[in-house]
Amino acid sequence: SIAMKYLLKNSIIILALMLISSWSHSQCSTVYAVAGGTGVGTKADPTGLYNAVTTASDGDVIRVATGTYTMNGEMIITANNLTIEGGYDASDNWSKTSEAGATTINRAIVNPTGAINSERFTTFSATGISGLRFQDVTISTNDVPAATFFGASTYGVYLNNCSDYDFVRVQIFSGAAADGRSGTNGATGENGSNGSQGGNGDCDATSSTDGSGGNFGGG
């Protein structure tokens, strides 16, 4: 009937629109990052690495330019199936290299996280995330200077309850953690007990056979 044909046609249109919507929402983005970048994340206008990582959506691919990155804060990953891949030469139309150290991401010893005397300096961290992939990057943290941030730890990558992650041609160098704070002096000790009574003294010597005279035994 005409009504059935009309209903079927509308159903097909609705289904097609739903599939298109689902497809468009499932598409991941490729984000380009350079040291000091402030753009929107395209090839022509790359963003900074911290912004790219902390604002990534599920399935995104972050292409990180070659060079050394100094991070002053922990980069917390909240996206699943995220790829962070270095080795791209932004000056050569983003050509690719897998040379070790070509993209180095280093965490400075500032802005720690955690409670005092148990702080940590972390380059990347993620909790409850799956499908992470790190590729062609060198990740490091500096040593914690002596007599600062007592008890602090260092982590190149800190993963808590994560799954299905890959590290491909990745180097991780975590710096030396901090010493603990010196302990405080103990409490003053109590007075000792009284000494015991001394023994009896010796008699005075009366003749030469008695040995040296005139001395008493120790009291």
Backbone as a ProteinNet text record, in pm:
[ID]
protein_1_A
[PRIMARY]
SIAMKYLLKNSIIILALMLISSWSHSQCSTVYAVAGGTGVGTKADPTGLYNAVTTASDGDVIRVATGTYTMNGEMIITANNLTIEGGYDASDNWSKTSEAGATTINRAIVNPTGAINSERFTTFSATGISGLRFQDVTISTNDVPAATFFGASTYGVYLNNCSDYDFVRVQIFSGAAADGRSGTNGATGENGSNGSQGGNGDCDATSSTDGSGGNFGGG
[TERTIARY]
84.8	0	88.1	22.8	98	150.1	66.7	107.4	228	229.4	341.2	469	454.8	570.6	626.8	537.6	580.1	652.5	595.9	656.1	793.1	802.9	930.5	1035.7	995.7	1089	1140.4	1048.8	1089.7	1181	1151.6	1234.4	1376.1	1388	1520.5	1597.2	1528.3	1593.6	1641.9	1556	1592.6	1712.3	1711.4	1822.8	1952.2	1943.2	2062.5	2117.7	2029.8	2074.7	2140	2085.5	2143.5	2281.9	2298.5	2428.4	2530.9	2489.4	2579.9	2621.7	2525.5	2555.2	2651.5	2625.4	2712.8	2852.6	2862.9	2992.3	3069.8	2999.9	3067.6	3117.3	3042.1	3085.2	3197.8	3210.4	3313.3	3447.4	3448.9	3572.6	3668.7	3793	3892.7	3958.3	4028.1	4097.3	4247.3	4319.7	4465.2	4503.7	4574.3	4612.7	4764	4807.6	4950.2	4999.8	5114.7	5166.9	5314.7	5351.8	5492.3	5525.1	5653.6	5696.2	5656.2	5585.3	5542.2	5424	5357.2	5244.3	5124	5051.6	4933.4	4813.5	4824.2	4719.1	4607.2	4533.2	4414.2	4443	4568.7	4605.7	4609.6	4604.7	4616.5	4763.6	4791.8	4927.5	4977.8	4892.1	4931.9	4933.1	4859	4846.1	4848.4	4965.8	4973.6	4954.7	4912.7	4892.9	5012.7	5007.2	5110.8	5082.5	5185.2	5169.9	5078.8	5093.1	5009.5	4862.1	4829.8	4690.6	4640.2	4724.2	4682.5	4649.4	4731.4	4712.1	4593.5	4584.9	4483.2	4344.2	4331.6	4199.2	4162.2	4239.7	4215.7	4083.5	4022.9	3901.3	3935.3	3842.4	3864.1	3901.6	4006.9	4047.8	4137.6	4170.4	4255.5	4397.6	4464.1	4605.4	4679.2	4775.8	4854.5	4990	5019.8	5148	5236.6	5345.7	5430.7	5556.9	5585.5	5702	5831.4	5938.5	6069.4	6112.3	6206.3	6254.1	6243.7	6282.8	6279.2	6170.2	6085	5973.1	5999.2	5989.7	6002.9	5865.5	5815.1	5680.6	5687.2	5610.2	5607.6	5490.1	5417.3	5304.3	5277.1	5206.6	5169	5063.4	5081.2	4983.3	4891.2	4767.6	4670.8	4590.1	4594.3	4523.3	4383.8	4282.6	4144.6	4075.1	4144.2	4084.1	4127	4032.7	4063.3	4112.1	4189.2	4238.2	4313.4	4389.9	4467.9	4607.4	4655.9	4791.3	4872.6	4989.6	5083.5	5209.7	5232.8	5342.5	5434.4	5561.9	5661	5735.1	5837.5	5922.6	5878.7	5793.9	5747.2	5822.8	5876.3	5953.5	5859.9	5823.2	5727.7	5785.9	5918.8	5980.8	5989.9	5958.1	5965.6	5831.9	5725.6	5590.5	5553.2	5599.9	5567.1	5610.9	5729.3	5787.6	5823.1	5836.8	5844.4	5982.7	6032.2	6151.9	6125.4	6192.7	6182	6312.7	6396	6524.1	6500.2	6571.1	6555.6	6597.1	6513.2	6542.9	6505.1	6453.9	6417.4	6307.5	6214.9	6113.3	6131.7	6178.9	6206.7	6115.6	6044.6	5948.3	5996.9	6037.8	6102	6019.5	6007.1	5930.1	6023.8	6000.1	6077.8	6029.6	6116.4	6082.6	6017	5895.7	5810.8	5667.6	5584.1	5440.6	5413.7	5457.3	5431.9	5285.2	5245.8	5113.5	5129.2	5021.9	5027.3	5046.4	5035.9	5047.9	5193	5212.5	5347.1	5417	5544.7	5631.4	5600.5	5505.6	5482.8	5439.7	5499.8	5463.6	5523.8	5479.3	5536.2	5544.5	5644	5661.8	5644	5540	5500.7	5489.2	5539.6	5526.3	5386.7	5349.2	5215.1	5149.7	5018.3	4945.9	4807.1	4756.2	4621.6	4564.3	4434.4	4364.7	4241.7	4232.7	4115.9	4100.3	4210.6	4206.7	4253.5	4194.6	4236.8	4275.8	4360.8	4394.6	4497.6	4579.8	4682.4	4796.1	4853.9	4969.6	5070.1	5190.1	5301.7	5399.1	5442.8	5530.6	5632.6	5758.4	5867.7	5883.5	5881.3	5905.6	6003.4	6079.9	6163.3	6101.3	6072.5	6002.1	6096.2	6110	6204.2	6154.2	6214	6195.1	6332.4	6346.3	6471.3	6485.7	6608.8	6631.2	6568.3	6520.4	6471.2	6592.6	6613.3	6732.1	6734.5	6856	6871.8	6806.5	6751.9	6692.9	6572.7	6504.9	6380.5	6276.8	6152.2	6042.5	6074.1	6101.2	6140.4	6037.8	6088.1	6002.1	5934	5966.9	5899.8	5950.5	5859.7	5893.3	5889	5946.7	5942.2	5888.3	5803.3	5745.5	5750.2	5803.6	5791.1	5647.1	5589.4	5449	5387.5	5277.3	5208.6	5071.4	5052.1	4925.7	4862.5	4737.7	4663.8	4536.9	4528.3	4410.5	4382.5	4489.4	4475.8	4495.1	4451.7	4462	4486.3	4535.5	4554.1	4637.1	4752.9	4839.6	4966	5023.3	5142.2	5248.2	5373	5488.3	5575.1	5582.4	5651.9	5770.7	5890.8	6013.5	6010.7	5990.9	5980.6	6094.1	6155.5	6253.3	6194.2	6211.3	6162.9	6278.4	6313	6420.2	6362.2	6340.4	6289.2	6406.5	6403.6	6511.7	6511.5	6616.6	6631.1	6524.1	6462.2	6363.5	6434.7	6356.2	6413.3	6435	6533.4	6551.2	6435.8	6411.2	6313.1	6367.4	6278.4	6320	6388.2	6491.7	6561.4	6466.6	6485.4	6401.8	6433.6	6341.7	6363.6	6438.7	6500	6571	6473.9	6523.5	6441	6420.5	6329.7	6303.4	6422.7	6438.5	6545.5	6527.6	6637.7	6629.6	6598.6	6544.6	6513.8	6641	6636	6749.2	6773.3	6899.9	6932.1	6893.1	6891.6	6859.3	6979.5	6955	7061.5	7164.3	7291.4	7396.1	7379.6	7437.6	7429.3	7530.5	7513.3	7600.4	7739.5	7843.7	7980.9	8012.7	8120	8162.3	8238.3	8265.7	8342	8487.5	8550.7	8692.1	8781.7	8911	9009	9060.7	9110.3	9173.5	9306.7	9352.5	9485	9592.7	9703.2	9815.9	9887.4	9930.6	9998.5	10142	10188.8	10329	10367.4	10496	10544.7	10486.9	10438.8	10383.5	10243.3	10186.4	10050.7	10045.2	10162.1	10162.7	10160.5	10128.9	10126.4	10011.3	10042.7	9938.5	9878.1	9778	9719.8	9612.3	9589.7	9487.2	9361.7	9248.4	9120.4	9073.2	8992.4	8931.8	8835	8806.4	8710.7	8573.8	8517.1	8385.3	8277.3
-119	0	123.7	239.2	365.3	398.6	372.6	404.1	321.3	194.1	106.8	151.1	186.7	234.2	362	452.5	578.5	552.3	460.7	427.9	363.5	273.2	206.6	306.6	399	500.4	586.9	631.1	713.6	637	508.2	426.5	414.6	397	387.1	517.7	629.9	760.8	780.8	746.7	762.8	675.2	550.1	459.3	512.2	566.6	621.3	739.3	825.8	939.8	895.1	790.8	739.2	681.5	609.5	553	662.1	765.2	877.1	946.3	966.9	1031.6	949.1	817.8	728.5	726.6	725.4	723.8	851.6	964	1091.9	1105.6	1052.1	1062.5	964.5	858.7	759.4	795.4	898.9	936	1000.9	952.6	1011.2	1129.4	1208.1	1323.7	1302.4	1361.5	1366.2	1506.6	1513.3	1641.8	1656.6	1773.2	1800	1891	1850.9	1926.2	1957.8	2080.7	2123.2	2191.9	2200.7	2272.2	2418.9	2468	2607.1	2636.5	2530.9	2553.1	2612.1	2698.1	2762.3	2756.8	2677	2675.2	2577.7	2542.3	2459.1	2310.7	2277.5	2136.9	2079.1	2164.1	2115.8	2117.9	2061.5	2065.1	2208.1	2293.8	2431.8	2515.4	2471.7	2551	2457.6	2397.7	2297.3	2358.2	2272.7	2314.5	2271.1	2300.8	2254.7	2113.2	2044.4	1904.9	1890.2	1976.1	1965.2	1978	2073.8	2093.4	1975	1922.5	1810.1	1687	1659.3	1539.1	1553.7	1665.3	1680	1709.5	1744.9	1771	1668.1	1560.3	1460.8	1388.5	1344.8	1264.2	1119.1	1029.3	887.4	865.5	786.6	751.2	850.4	961.5	1061.5	1008.9	1062.9	1036.6	1170.1	1176.2	1298.2	1276.9	1355.8	1350.5	1461.1	1418.1	1510.4	1538.4	1665.3	1704.1	1667.3	1654.6	1628.9	1749.1	1723.3	1827.3	1784.1	1872.9	1846.1	1931.1	1866.1	1933	1931.9	2046.9	2056.9	2084.2	1988.9	1999.2	2042.1	2144.6	2195	2141.5	2045.9	1986.9	1847.1	1769	1632.6	1634.8	1552	1542.5	1424.2	1454.3	1351	1311.4	1183.3	1130.6	1084.1	1130.7	1091.7	1025.4	1009	952	806.8	721.6	583.4	574.8	467.5	442.2	561.7	626	743.7	699.1	757.3	732.7	860.7	850.2	961.5	916.9	972.9	927.6	1042.9	1025.7	1127.6	1098.4	1178.8	1157.2	1228.3	1330.4	1402.5	1534.5	1556.5	1677.5	1783.8	1878.4	1981.6	2072	2081.8	2168.7	2102.7	1973.8	1898.3	1830.6	1910.9	1862.7	1741.5	1740.5	1636.7	1497.8	1493.1	1363.6	1288.7	1156.2	1070.6	1008.5	1004.4	931.4	852.7	737.3	657.8	659.8	758.5	770.2	791.4	711.6	723.3	862	922.8	1054.6	1170.5	1142.9	1253.2	1339.8	1274.9	1348.3	1311.5	1406.2	1383.5	1471.5	1408.6	1479.5	1467.2	1579.2	1578.5	1655.4	1597	1659.1	1732.8	1863.2	1944.5	1920.9	1950.4	1928.2	2054	2077.8	2187	2135.5	2198.1	2165.7	2016.8	1962.5	1820	1794.5	1667.2	1625.3	1534.9	1522.2	1436.9	1517.4	1446.8	1510	1542.9	1640.1	1678	1557.1	1542.9	1431.7	1300.7	1300	1182	1227.9	1336.4	1393.4	1311	1341.2	1275	1373.4	1348.2	1423.4	1324.6	1345.5	1249.7	1319.5	1253.9	1310.7	1282.8	1154.5	1115.4	1031	1048.2	962.4	932.8	814.5	774.9	679.3	688.8	600.3	543	408	341.9	360.3	379.1	403.6	278.2	251.3	136.8	183.3	101.7	126.5	234.7	267	369.5	315.4	402.6	365.2	480.2	451.2	545.7	491.8	578.3	531.5	637.7	593.5	678.7	805.5	789.1	901.5	857.8	953.3	934.6	1016.9	950.8	1014.4	1014.2	1128.4	1136.3	1232.1	1217.6	1315.4	1351.1	1472.5	1513.9	1449.3	1450.7	1409.9	1513.4	1467.7	1560.7	1613.9	1745.4	1799.9	1763.1	1754.3	1721	1828.5	1783.1	1871.8	1949.8	1897.1	1958.5	1849.3	1878.7	1784.2	1646.8	1646.4	1523.8	1412.5	1293.7	1177.6	1172.4	1263.9	1268.3	1157.7	1105	1003	1063.4	991.8	1034.3	920.1	953	855.4	912.3	834	873.3	857.4	739.8	711.8	642.2	695.4	639.1	589.8	457.4	397.8	325.4	357.9	297.3	232.7	98.9	25	46.1	52.9	67.6	-68.3	-78.4	-204.9	-179.6	-284.7	-282	-163.1	-146.1	-35.2	-89.2	-8	-47.1	61.9	17.4	106.7	57	135.8	95	189.4	133.3	212.9	333.2	304.6	407.9	390.2	499.9	501.4	578.8	525	593.9	602.6	723.9	747.9	829.4	763.2	833.5	879	1005	1059.4	1004.6	1039.3	992.6	1055.4	972.9	1022.5	1095.2	1158.5	1236.4	1150.1	1189.8	1127.2	1166.5	1083.2	1119.5	1227.3	1294.2	1398.3	1333.1	1398.6	1345.4	1335.8	1231.5	1215.4	1318.8	1340.9	1435.4	1366.2	1447.4	1391.6	1320.5	1215.6	1144.6	1224.1	1177.8	1244.9	1227.4	1320.8	1312.9	1188.4	1117	996.4	1025.6	926.4	943.3	927.2	977.3	961.6	813.9	778.8	642.3	612.2	485.6	447.2	472.4	475.7	498.6	385.9	421.6	320.6	230.7	110.3	18.5	57.3	5.6	39.7	-20	57	8.2	-102.7	-178.3	-285.2	-232.1	-318.9	-279.9	-253.5	-161.8	-131.9	-238	-246.6	-337.2	-279.2	-367.3	-321.5	-255.4	-167.8	-107	-214.1	-199.7	-292.9	-268.1	-374.9	-361.6	-406.6	-472.8	-514.7	-522.3	-544	-547.1	-663.8	-767.5	-883.1	-857.3	-749.2	-718.3	-642.6	-618.9	-542.1	-393.2	-318.7	-172.6	-133.5	-58.8	-21.6	113.9	142.5	275.4	295.2	196.7	212.8	131.6	190.4	120.5	64.7	-35.2	-87.3	12.4	-6.2	83.9	78.7	194.4	200.6	175.8
0	0	0	-33.9	-36.3	102.9	205.8	343	385.9	348.3	384.4	313	184.1	110.1	171.6	213.7	274.8	406.9	486.4	615.6	597.3	498.1	471.9	426	340.1	289.7	403.7	489.6	603.2	698	717.1	806	752.5	619.9	559	574.4	556.3	571.4	714.9	809.7	950.6	985.5	936.6	963.1	902.9	781.2	716.3	794.9	844	923	1053	1115.7	1239.9	1214.7	1103	1069.8	1041.7	969.9	941.5	1069.9	1160.3	1288.2	1371.1	1375.2	1450.8	1392.8	1259.1	1192.6	1221	1214.6	1235.4	1377.5	1475.8	1614.4	1646.9	1567.3	1595.6	1532.7	1447.8	1382.3	1481.8	1481.9	1570.8	1500.1	1578.1	1523.5	1531.4	1437.6	1443.5	1486.3	1598.6	1657.4	1644.6	1601.9	1582.7	1694.8	1755	1869.6	1849.2	1884.1	1879.8	2012.2	2041.1	2161.4	2149.5	2250.3	2249.6	2160.8	2108.5	2019.4	2090.9	2021.4	2079.7	1985	1878.3	1777.7	1808.4	1704.4	1719.7	1702.6	1665.8	1657.6	1517.8	1415.7	1278.5	1236.8	1118.7	1066.4	1054.5	1000.3	975.7	1103.2	1204.5	1327.4	1449	1477.4	1584.8	1723.2	1814.3	1952.8	2037.1	2166.4	2257.9	2305.2	2352.5	2392.3	2513.1	2612.7	2732.7	2695.8	2613.4	2572.3	2490.8	2401.7	2318	2402	2502.4	2584	2678.1	2747.6	2852.9	2798.8	2671.8	2613.4	2506.3	2493.9	2389.1	2411.8	2301.3	2304	2272.5	2302.6	2276	2129.3	2107.9	1973.2	1903.5	1967.7	1903.6	1883.6	1782.9	1756.9	1767.9	1860	1878	1812.5	1710.9	1643.7	1701.2	1762.6	1837	1756	1735.8	1657.3	1729.7	1652.6	1710.6	1795.9	1886.2	1975.2	2120.2	2209.4	2353.3	2417.1	2493	2559.6	2710	2772.9	2918.2	2975.4	3053.4	3107.3	3253.7	3288.1	3425.1	3505.7	3449.6	3520.4	3468.9	3548.8	3513.3	3403.4	3300.4	3192	3220.4	3257.3	3295.3	3172.6	3138.7	3022	3064.3	2995.5	3026.9	2907.9	2795.7	2674.5	2657.6	2619.7	2585.7	2441.2	2412.2	2276.5	2219	2305.1	2265.1	2220.4	2110.8	2063	2074.2	2137.9	2146	2073.3	1956.1	1869.9	1835.3	1864.3	1832.8	1703.8	1678.6	1562.7	1436.7	1447.4	1328.6	1314.6	1196.6	1168.6	1111.9	1196.6	1154.3	1047	1040.7	940.2	803.4	796.4	671	642.8	647.2	618.3	703.2	828.1	925.8	878.4	818.6	783.6	911.3	900.6	1019.6	1035.4	1160.4	1196.5	1324.6	1337.6	1459.9	1538.6	1511.2	1581.1	1731.1	1813	1958.6	2005.1	2087.1	2141.3	2052.3	1932.5	1843	1903.8	1974.6	2051.5	2198.4	2276.8	2418.8	2503.5	2596.7	2681.2	2825.3	2883.6	3015	3117.8	3236.3	3345.5	3438.9	3452.9	3546	3689.2	3784.8	3926.3	3982.6	3938.7	3988.6	3990.6	4071.3	4076.5	4099.7	4213.4	4239.7	4270.3	4261.5	4305.5	4426.4	4505.3	4623.7	4750.5	4862.7	4993.9	5025.3	5112.3	5155.1	5216.4	5182.9	5225.3	5153.4	5058.5	4973.9	4833.8	4787.8	4658.1	4544.1	4422	4306	4188.9	4105.4	3980.6	3866	3786.4	3684.5	3549.8	3445.1	3311.5	3256.5	3245.5	3200.8	3310	3329.9	3423.3	3368.8	3404.7	3361.6	3464.4	3488.7	3581.6	3513.1	3509.7	3452.5	3302.7	3231.2	3086.8	3012.6	2897	2815.9	2675.8	2611.4	2471.7	2448.3	2549.6	2530.9	2444.5	2365	2284.6	2284.9	2333	2326.7	2222	2131.1	2023.3	1987.6	1973.4	1926.3	2009.9	2140.9	2231.3	2340.3	2389.3	2507.9	2620	2731.7	2844	2963.7	3028	3139.9	3246.9	3365.5	3473.2	3527.4	3574.4	3637.3	3775.1	3827.8	3966.1	4059.7	4173.3	4275.1	4350.7	4354.6	4422.3	4570	4624.8	4766.1	4852.9	4965.7	5067.5	5015	4911.3	4864.5	4843.6	4866.1	4842.7	4903.8	5033.2	5102.2	5078.1	5045	5023.5	4888.4	4796.8	4666.7	4574.5	4488.9	4390.2	4249.8	4153.3	4014	3928.1	3830.8	3738.6	3597.2	3503.7	3364.2	3318.3	3347.2	3316.4	3437	3487.8	3604	3557.9	3558.2	3515.2	3632.5	3660.5	3771.4	3716.2	3726.3	3681.6	3532.7	3453	3307.9	3239.8	3113.9	3042.1	2894.3	2826.1	2680	2634.8	2696	2656.7	2590.8	2501.4	2425.6	2435.9	2449.6	2443.1	2328	2221.1	2099.4	2076.6	2080.1	2063.8	2157.8	2285.2	2387.8	2488.7	2527.4	2636.3	2753.5	2874.9	2994.6	3094.5	3133.2	3229.7	3345.1	3457.9	3575.9	3661.7	3701.9	3782.3	3924.3	3998.1	4136.1	4224.4	4307.7	4403.9	4518.8	4603.2	4712.9	4836.2	4916.7	5047.2	5138.5	5238.2	5339.8	5432.4	5501.1	5595.3	5715.8	5770.1	5887.7	6006	6085.6	6204.4	6311.7	6403.9	6514.1	6627.7	6715.1	6829.9	6923.5	6986.3	7082.1	7210.8	7295.9	7424.4	7517.8	7612.9	7711.3	7798.3	7822.1	7903.6	8050.4	8124.3	8267.2	8350.9	8476.4	8567.6	8597.5	8613.9	8651	8795.5	8833.3	8971.8	9063	9195.3	9292.7	9288.3	9314.8	9321.8	9444.4	9442.9	9558.3	9665.5	9788.2	9900.8	9879.2	9914.5	9900.8	9999.6	9972.2	10062.3	10184	10287.1	10407.5	10375.1	10447.3	10427.6	10491.6	10449.7	10510.8	10642.6	10730.5	10855.3	10826.5	10924.2	10910.2	10920.7	10851.3	10864.2	10996.1	11066.5	11196.7	11192.3	11089.2	11080	10933.3	10913.4	10775.8	10698	10771.4	10700.6	10649.3	10695.4	10650.3	10517.5	10463	10336.8	10363.1	10266.2	10283.4	10371.3	10477.2	10574.1	10545.8	10621.3	10617	10511.8	10430.1	10324	10353.9	10332.3	10349	10215.9	10226.7	10102.5	10039.3	9916.8	9847.9	9910.1	9942	10002.1	9901.6
[MASK]
+++++++++++++++++++++++++++++++++++++++++++++++++++++++++++++++++++++++++++++++++++++++++++++++++++++++++++++++++++++++++++++++++++++++++++++++++++++++++++++++++++++++++++++++++++++++++++++++++++++++++++++++++++++++++++

